[in-house]
């Protein structure tokens, strides 16, 4: 049975049972919201508001959406879309696209409610920052999700980049659901433009928030 599009849904929703292949990562399902902080060489430390959404449509993968905004003025920071799949006993595969022009392919492990992944390849468009490696660690405990990200670039060794602490606000597993809180509408509006990379010559630098 098809359902209408939901405000928080990335695909047309269907009523479906959770696929057996993703039961080991079903602890990720739901909408997670909270705050995080980040750092990067040559950038001032920054804080942000973040939302992660993991959905399923009865197929052997979870749909993933990430969005973040500056904590003070609401200006957009980073956006990701992708898929999480179980690739074997205790193993997971991740495919993510980043708004600045990167595509991340990663493999990793799942132990209990801890998922860790390391990129096996990073594809870049010509103007993307020169990212060479990404590592993620996601842990869920008592309806709280902790998210750590490490990143490397062509001239910067692997280093800590961001950490988020989020709480589950929706426990419904299928997409197209909304928990009743108008968090999207209540978020601060954009009041200042973000700095853009002036030319492809600056693409090797990571744009600071």
N, C-alpha and C positions, 0 to 999 in steps of 0.2 A: 504494500500500500504506500503510495507516494504521499508526502506531506508537503505543505507549502514551504517556500524558502524561509528560513529564520534569519533574524538580524545577525546572529553570531555564527551563521553556517556558511562554510566555504563551498559546499556542493549541494545539489538538490538532495534532500534527505529521503531515505527510505527506511521503513520499519524492517530491521534485519537483526538476526541473532549475531552475537559476536563470533567471529571466525575462530576456530580452535587454534589456528596457527599463531594468533596474537594474544592468547590468554596469558602468557608469561609477561607481557608488557601492558596488560590491561590496567595496571596500577597508575598508568599515565593518563588514562581517560578523564576528560572533564575540562573545565575552564579554571585556570589558575591566574590569580592576579596579586600583585604586590609591588615591591620596590627593589632596586638593586643599585650597585655602585660599580664604577669602572675606572680603569687607569690604562695609560699607554705612554710609552716614551715620547717626550716632547709635547704631551697633552696634559692639561690640568685635570685632576681627578674630577669625576662627574657622577651624578646620581640620576636615576630615571625611574619612571613608572612602567611596568611591563605586564603584558598579558600573554599567556600561552594557552593554546587550545589544542587538545588531542581528541579526534573524533574517529568513528568507524562507520562503515557502510556495509558491513558483512563480508568484506573482502579480506585477504590475508595481509593487510597492512593497516597502520593507523595514519590518518591525515593529520598534519601538523601545521599550526599557524603561530607565528610569533610577531608581536608588535610592541614597540617601546617609544616613549615620549620623554622629553626633558621634564624633570620633576617640578621645576619652577615655572616655566612659561608654556608648557604643553607642546612645544615644537617637536616634530617627528625626529626620531633618532635612527631606528633600525627596524627592518622588516624581513621576515623569512617565511617561506612556504616549502612544504616538503612531505616526505613519507618516512615512516619507521616500519621496518619489517623484521620478523624473526627469521634468521637464515640457518639456524641449526640449534641443537641443544645448548642453551646458555649463550647463544650468539645473536647479534642484531646487526642489521644493515640500515644505513641512513642516507637519504638523498635529499639535499636542501638547496634551494636557490635563495640568494641574498640580493637585496634591492640594488646594491652598488655594482652588480655585474659579476658576481662569483657564484659558482655551482660547486657544492661540496659533496663528495661521495666518501662515506666513512663506514668502517666496520668496528664492532666492539663486542662487549660482553654484558650480560644481564645476570646479576646475582641478587636474589631476593627482590628488593625494590630499589636497587642501585644499577643504573645503566651508565656505562662508560664507552666512549667511542673515540677513535682517532681517524683522521682523514687518510684515505688511500690515494686520493687525487683531488685537486682543486682546479677547476676550469675558470678562466677569466676572460672577459671581454677586454678590448684594447684600452679602455679608460678605467678599469677596475684597479683598486689598490693591489699591490703585488703580494697577495697572501700566498703562502706556501704550505701552511699546515694549520689544522684546527683540532683541538681536543675538547671533548665535552664530558661532564660528569653530572648526572641527574640523580638525585636521591629523594624518595618520597617517604615520609613518616608522619603519621597522625594528621593526615590531610594537609600537610605542609610539604612544599617542594623546594629543594635547594638546587640551584643551577650554577655550575662553574664552567667558565669558558677560558681556554688558553689559545693563543694565536701566535703564529710566526709569519714574518714577511721576508722578502728577499735579503734585506740587510739587517734584520732584527731576529734574534734567536727566540725560540718558543718562550713565551712569558704569559703570566696571568693577565687577563683582559677584563672580564666582568664576573660578578657574582650576584645572583638574585635570590630573594627569599619570598616565596609566593604561597598563597593559601587557596585551597579549592573553594570555588564559589558555586559550581554546578557539578553535580555528580551524575548527571544523565549521560549515558554512553554514546547514544546516537547523535548525529549532528542535527542542526535546526532547532535547538532548544535555547531557551533564555531563562535566566533565573529571576527575572523581575526587577533587578536593580538597573537603573539607567546609567551605568558607569560610563558608557561611550559618550552619551550626551553631556554628562556632568564633567568630563575631563576638560582641562584648560584649553582654550583655543589658541591657535598659532598667532603669536604677536611679533615674531621677528624671523627673518629668513635665515636659513642655515648657510654657512660658508660652502661654496662649491669649489671643486677643483678647477682651476682656471684653464688648464690645458692638459693634453695627454702627457706632457712632460712632468706633471705633478702626480701622475697616477700611481707612482710607486710609494707615495706617502699615504698613510691612513688619515682620512679627514677627521680631525678632532671634533667632538660634539660642540 
